[in-house]
Amino acid sequence: MAMQQSELQARAPASVPYGRFRRRWSRGKLLLVMFVPCLLYYVLFKYYPMFGIVISFKNYNLYKGVWESDWVGFKYYAMFFQNPDFWLLFRNTFLLGLYKLVFGFPAPILLALMLHEVRNRLFKRFVQTATYMPHFISNVIVASMVVMFLSPTGGLINQLMNSLGLETVHFLTRPEWFRTIYVLSEIWQHLGWETIIYLAALSAIDPSLYEAAEMDGAGRLRKVWSVTLPGITSAIVILLLLNVGKVLEIGFEKVYLLANPTTYETADIFSTYVYRVGMTNGNFSYAAAIDMFTGVVSLVFIVMANSISRKVSDNSLW
């Protein structure tokens, strides 16, 4: 009898977590099933491909395979750092990402604040739809539109400039215009989509706070500064930290489609260089080393930004 009681006591702690798991599963099994596609996406396309990083430390041979190829250590990393184009690529990538962060990050916040003040629901929905629809247009189509608008022969922008007595400008062949064109196209394409996040955060603000501020004599701008912005500060900080980590992760497609040899001075970035080295020249190990370097630098950026945010405010990713 004593042995049976001791066995039951020994089994009891193990059954408690199992029972808790069953209760949680019964309550949230539908949510967990909905989460499965997201989990599979990250496992198959984000975590599983990570083992390919090993080829950056090998002289990868397509016929030998990943594991049979010869180890070369940090040979390709040293080759990249000694490359005369290294600082050009780093400068172009960093400046393009920095300009996108400085000018592109505040844009959806300003649009969300303006839409939040609009009382006409029909107009508000129209603006929301018109601004987030470009997000669903492919980069190929967006790049084609940019090329058509900026064409020196028949382009809309040059036609307007000619009507004002200004000379035709070859925007797409002048390096000094590339960053401006890219950043403006990115803002136009993703402005409305990113605004949705801030509008959701604005809807969670307690309306009584606005009533209290109005009773204290606060005007519209004062209410925005004292109530609206503090109410979405956490969302702004989190998204800012995530965007800081993407400064060097500039999308390949649009840059590749808009750039040409005459604009490589400002348009050639890590992703386009990796494409030429890896896909065109077939040096997969060298391309993997460059891509690994950008990932490490992005991680350093986001860790530094998170540490600074945690010290100066109560908001951080971890």
N, C-alpha and C positions, 0 to 999 in steps of 0.2 A: 504493500500500500504506500509505504513511504517512497519507494522507488517510482511508483506511478505518479505521485504528486511532484516529485523532483523533475520527472520527465516533462510533465505538463508545464511546470514553471520554466523549464529550459526552452520549451517551444513557444511559450507565450510571447516573448519579445520579438521573435521572428514573424509571428502571425500578425502582430500589430501593424508593421509597415505594409504587409501584404493586404490587410484589410483596408488601410488608408489608401493604398494604390487602387484597389477595386472601387472604392467610393469615388475617388477623383476621376477614374476612367469612366464610370457610369455617368457622372455629371458632365464631363467635357469631352466625351469620345467623338462627338461630331466636330468639335473644334480641332481636335488632334488629327482627325482624318483630313480636314481641310488644310492642316499644316504640312501633311506628308509631301505634296508636290513641291512646296518651298524647300523642305528639308532635302528632298532628292536633287533639286536644282543645285543647291550649294554643295552637296556631297559630290555630285558628278562633275560639275563645271567649275567649282572653286577649290575644293579640298583634294579631290583625287588627282587633278593635273599638277598638284604641287610637287609630286615626286619627279616631275620633269626638270626641276631646278638642278638636279644632279648633273645634267649634261653641260652646265656652265663650268663644271670642274673637270670635264673630260674632253678629249679630242673626239667628238661624236662622229661615228661612222655609221652611215645609214644601213650598211650591210651587216655590220657586227651587232648593231643594236645598242641600247643604252648601257646595259650592264657589262657587255664585252668590250666596249670602247676603252681606250687607254686613258688613265688618269693624268691630268696635267696641272692640277692644283689651281692656283690663282693666275695662271698664264693669261687668260682672256680678260680678266679684270685689269691686270697691269697693262695689257695691250690697249684697253679702252682708255685708261687714265693717261697713257702716253700719246694717245691719238691727238694730232694737232687740232682736230675738230671738236674735241671734248668740251672745251669752254664755250665754243660757239653754240653747240647743241644744248648745253646746260643753260646758257643765258637765254636762248630763244624759248626753251621750254618753260623756264622759270618766269620770264617776263610775260609770256602768253597766259600762263596760269594765274600770275599775280594780277594782271589787268582784268582777267575774267572774274577773279574774286573781288577786286576793289569796285569794279563797275557793275558786275552782274549780280553780286550777292544782295546789295541793298535794293535793287530794282523790284523784285517781287514783294519785298516788305512795304515799299512805298505804294505799290499798286493795291496791296491788301488793305492798307490803311485808307486809301481813297475809296475803295469799294465798300469798306465798312461804314463809311459816312454817307453813302448813297442810300436814299430812301425809296427811290423808284425801283421796285423789284424787277420789272421787265427790262429796264435799261441795265441793271446790275447783272442779270443773267445773260443778256446779250454780250456785254463786255467780257464776262467770264468765259463764255463759249468761244468768242472771237480770239481771245488771248491764249487759251490753252489748246486750241485745235492745231496750231503749228507743231506742237510737241509730237504729234502722231505722223508728221510728214518725215519721210526718210531723209537722211543726210545727203543722199544723191540728188534728190529733188531740190532740197534747200540750196545746195551748191550750184545746181543748174539755174535756179532763180537768181542767185547772186550774180552769176556770170552774165545772165541776160540783162539784169538791171544795170550792171556796171560796164557793159560792152561799149567800147569807144565808137562803134558804128550802130546806131539805133537803140542804144541802151537808154532806159528812162532817165537815169540820173544825168547822163551827159546831154540828153535832149533838154532837160530843164536848165542845165548850166548854159547851154548854147542859147537858149531863149532869153537868158539874163545877160548875154553878151560875154560870157566866160568861155575860155578855151576848153577844148576836149582834154580830159585827163585819162590816161591809161592806168586805171586803178590796179588792175590785176597783174601788171608787169612792173609795178614800182614797189620795192621792198618796204618803204616807209608807210605804205597804206595797208599792208597785210594784217597787222595786229588789230588795227581799227576795224577792218572788214570782218575779221573772224569774231571778235568780241561782240560787235553789234549783231551779227547773225545769230550768235549763241543766245544773247539776251532776248532777241525777238522770238526765237524758236522755243525757249524753255521758260519764259517769263510767267505765262499764265499757269502752267503746270505747277511750278514751285509756289505760286500764290495760294494754291488750294490748302497747303499745309498751314500757312499763316491765317487763312480765313477760318480754318477749323479751330486753331488756337484762340482766335478772337471770339468765336461763338461760345467759348467756355468762360468768358469773363462775366462776373456777376453784374447784371444791369443795375443793381442797387448802388454800386460804386459810382456809376455815372450820375445817378440821382443825387447822391450825397455831394458829389463834386459840383453839380449844378446848383444845389442849395447853398453851397459855399461861395457861389459867384464865379465859378470857373467857366471860361468860354470854351469854344470847340477845340481850339489848339491846345489850351491848357489841359483839357480832359484827355486829349490824345497823348500829351507828354506825361501826365501824372497817373493815368488809369490804363490807357490802351497799351502803351509801350511796356510798362512794368508787367502787364498781364501776359505778354508773349515773350518776355525776356528769356525764359528757359528754352523755348523753341528756337529763338534766334541763336542762342549760344551753342546749342547742340548742333544745329545745322552749320553754323560757322566752323565749328571744330571738324566736322566731317568734310567740309569744303577745303579747309586748310590741308587736310591729308591728301587731297586730290590736286594740289597745285601742279605737281609734275605729271599727273596722269591725264594728259590732254588726249582727247579722242583722236584716233588716227584718221577716220574716214574723211571728215570735213577738211582737215588740214591737207591731206593728200590730194583731195579733189580741187582745192583752191590754189594750192602751191604749184609753182613751176620753177625751172632752173634759174630764171631771172629774179625770183624772190627768195631763193634759198638762204640768202643773207639773214633774213628775219623769220623765214617760214620753216626751215629745216629743224625738226625737233627729234627727241629720242624715239618716238614711235615710228616716224617716217624713216629714220635712219635704221632702226631695227628691221623694218620691212625690206629695205634695200639690201642690208647685210644678210638677213636670214633667208628671205624668200627669193630674192633675185640672185645673190651670190652663193647661196647654199651653205653659209657658215652659221649653222644653227647654234653651236656652242657660244660663239661670240655674241650672237643676238640674245641668247638666254642670259648671258652675263650682264649685258646692258639693261635688260628688262629687270633682272634681279636688283641691280643697283638702284633703279628708279623706285622699286618697291620698298627697299630699305630706307631710302631718303624720305619717302612719303610717310613711312612708319615713324621716323624720327620727328618729322614735322608735326604729326598729330599728337605724339606723346608730349612734345614741348608745348604745343598749344593747350593741351588738356591740363598740364601742370600749371601753366600760367593762369588759366581760367579757374582752377581749383584754389589758387592762392588769392586771387583778387575778387572772387565771387563764390557763391554756393553752388554754381552749376558746373557740371563736368560729365564726361562720358563714363568715368569710373572713379 
